Amino acid sequence: MNPTLTIAALTIKESVRRRLLLAFIAITLVIVGLSAWGFDRLSHTSRLTSGESHVAVPQALILFMFMFSFVLALSASAIASPAISSEIESGVLMTIVTRPVRRTEVLLGKWLGLAALLAGYAAGVCLLEFAVVYWVSGDVPPSPVLVGVYLFAEGALLLTLALLLSTRMPAIAAGVIGIAVFGAGWLAGVVGALGSNLNIAALRTVGEVGRFVLPTDGLWHAAIYYLQSPALIADTGSREGNPFYTQAAPAWPYLAWVACWFLIDLIAAVASFERREL
């Protein structure tokens, strides 16, 4: 069997064995349960007309999916930050790389296994939440598959960054920095939205630069776009500058940059691990 795939399979088994993964699943189920109750109340309240309810439900769904995007980011950072550093400290990697297994195969195998877990988690979250919304309100996002794809891409970028940090830093430091960088990227997006709303060029520039330096916020806004109903997208007048509103789908040049950012980060992780003393 290919060494990369073997390490990927072992990484999945190890991650499933850890109770941290079970904790994230428990958090997800609690949020899904709360959202079921909330969407049921929102869909059957007498204070809203049917038209207002069809606008309110997608807005509430965006807020709940934002919570899931944060849990996804936290999961990516938590499972990737100890992937290399902890095994270097314990001496496990020393026994692996002395065999005919290259360091590149080790790192790529770990990334592949963790990315598979992340993809399964993103798919499960979207399936559960969208099923709940459809069950209680009859609404469903226009492009649910693309929502899941962009949420996974957001988590995969942070996963790759945390794996890069793990080749040089202790697990705790890598995990904390990964989450801090994710939060800084989202905050830059909020600042950019505020700049658009107040017509302040400097703040708007912060948001634009932030989406290129760390594309996670740009991918989250891509997911927002495919969560919005056509009526919500058309209502641009009162939503300009809203950090939970996106008027257009991501442009292809931006998606190409996201792909380049990911490749640069992954190549840097491989190069860093190759030069790391065990």
N, C-alpha and C positions, 0 to 999 in steps of 0.2 A: 504493500500500500504506500502511496505517496507520503513522505514525511510531513509535508504541510497539512494534508488532510488528517493524518493521524493525530497531530498536535491539535488541530481544530476540534476533533472529536473529544480528545482528552480535556481540552479547555471547556467545552460545553458540559461535560460530566462534572468537572470540578466546580463550575459556576452553579450548576443545579444543586450540588451537594451543599453549597454554602447557604446559610439561613438568610443572608442579605437579599437574595433573589426572592425568597418567599415573603420577605417583608415588603418589597415593592409590589408584589402581586396582591398582598393583603391591602395595601394602601389603595391600589387601583380599584379593587372590588368595593371598598368603602366609598370611594368617590363616585363610582358608577351607581351604587345604591342611592347616594344622596342626590345625584343628578336625576335618577328615575322619579324620586319624590318631587323634586323641583320642577321638572318638565310636566309632570302630571298636574301640579297646582297651576302652572303657568298656562297650560292648554285648556283647563276647565274653569278658570276664574270668570266670574260674571263682570269683572271690571274692564275686560278687554273684549273688543269685537273680534270676529273671526279673522278679519284682515290684520288687525293689530297683533293678534296672536301669532299669525304666520310670519310677522316681522320680528317679534320678540323671541320666538323659539330659536331661529338661527343666531341671533345675537347672544343668547344664553349659551348656545352650543359652542360658540367661539370662546367664551370665557372658560367653559369646562375643558375644552381642548387645550387651552393655554395651560391649565393646571397639569394636564397630561403631558404636555410638551416639557414642562419643568421636571416632572417625575421622570420622563424619558431621558432628559439631560442628566439628571442626578444619577440615574441608573447607569448611563454610559460612562460617566466619570468614575463612579464607585467600582464598577467591575473592571475597568481598564487600568486605573491608577496602580493597583498592586500586581498587574499581570507580569511585569518584568522585574520591578524593583524587589518585590517580596521574595521571588524565587532566586534572585541574586543573593540576597541577604541570607536565605536559608541554605544556599549551596546546591539547590536542585538543578539549576541551569548548568552548573559546572559538570555534573554527571551527564547531562544531555549533549552538550556541545563537544564533549570529548569523543563521542561516538560519531559516525559518519553522517551527522546532521548539521547543516550550515545554520548560522545565526539568522540569516534571511528567512530560511524555512521556519524557524522557530517563531520569529516575530509575525510573519505573514499567517502562520497557522493560528496563532493566538488571535490575531485581528479577525480572521475569517470565522473562527468559532464564536467570538464575542459579537461580531456583526450579525451572525445567524440568530443568536439569542435576541439581539436588539430588534431585528426584523420581525421575529415571532411576537415579541412583546408589542411592537407598534401595530402589527396586524390585529392582534387580539384586542388591544385597547379600542381601535377604530371599530372593529366588528361589534364589540359589546356596546359601546356608546351609541353608535348609529342604530343598532337594533333597539336599544332602549328608547331613543328619540322617536323612531318609527312606531314603536308599540304604543307609546302614550300620546303621541300627537299626530302621527301619520306623515310627518315631514321626514325628508332625507336630504342630505347635501347633494348638490348637483353632480359633483365628481368625487365620490367617497374614496375611490382607489387612489386618485392623485393626492388626496389629503394624507393618506397613509404613506405614500411614497415620499412626500416632502417632510413629513414628521420623521420618518426613518432616516432620510438624508441629513436632517438637522442633528439627530442623535449620532449618526455615523461620523460626522465631522468632529463632534466633541469627543467621541470615542477615539478617533485617530490622534487628536491633540493630546488626550490624556495618556495614550500609549506612548507617544513621543516623550512626554514629560516623565513617564515611568522609566524610561531608559537612562535618565540622569538624576532623578529625585526620589526620595522616599515616597511610599504609597500615600501617606497622609498629605504631604505637600503637593503631590501631583493632583490628588483629588480635589483639594481645596482650591488650587489655582484654576483647575478646569471649570469648576462651578463659578468661581469669581469672574473668569473671562466670559463665560456664558451670560452671567448677569450684567456685566459691563456692555456686552454686545446688545442685549435687549434694552438697557438704559439708553444707549446711544440712539437706538431706534425711536424711543419715546422722545428724546431731545429733538431728533430730526422732525418728528411729527409736530411737536410744539413749535418748532421754528417755521414749519409750513403754515400752521394755523395763525401765528403772529407775524408772519412775513419777515422773519429775522434770518438773513442769509447765513450768518455764522452758525447758528444752531442747526439750520437745514443741512449745512455742509458736514457737521459732526455726524448726523444720521447717515448721510451718503457714504462718508469715509468708513464709518463703523461697519456698514454692510459689506464692504469689500475687505476690510481687515479681518473680520470674523463673520462669515456669511450665514451664521445660524439665524440671525434675526431676519435676513432676507428670505431664507427658506421658510421660516415661520409665517411671514407675510404671504408667501406663495400658498401655504396651506390655508391661510385665512381666506384668500381669494376663492378657493374652491369649496370653502365652507359656506360662502355667502349665497343667498338666493338671488336670482336676477333682479327682483324688486329692491333688495338691499344694495346691490351694486349700482342700480340706477339712481338711488337717493344720495347724490353726491353733495348737495347743498349744505346739509346740516352735519356732514360727517368728515369734512376736510380737516386734517390734523388729528383725527382719531387714531390712536395706536392700535386699535382693534378693527380697523377697516382698511381694505386694500381695493383700489379702483381698477387695477389692471393686473393681468397675469405677468409672471417674471419674463423678462426679455431673454432671447437666446444668448446674446453676448454675456449677460450676467450668469446664466447657467453654465456657459463655457468657462467663465472665470471660477465658478464654484468647483467644477471638475478639476481645473488646474490647481486650485488651492488644496484640494484633497490629495492630488498626486504629489504635490510638493511636500505636504506634511507627511505623507506615508514614506516617501523617499528619504526625508530627513530622519524619520524614526529608524529606518533600516540602517542608514549611515551612522547614526548615533550609537545604535546597538552594536554595530560592527566594531566601533572604536572603543567601546566600553570595556574596562578591565573587570574581569570576574573574580 
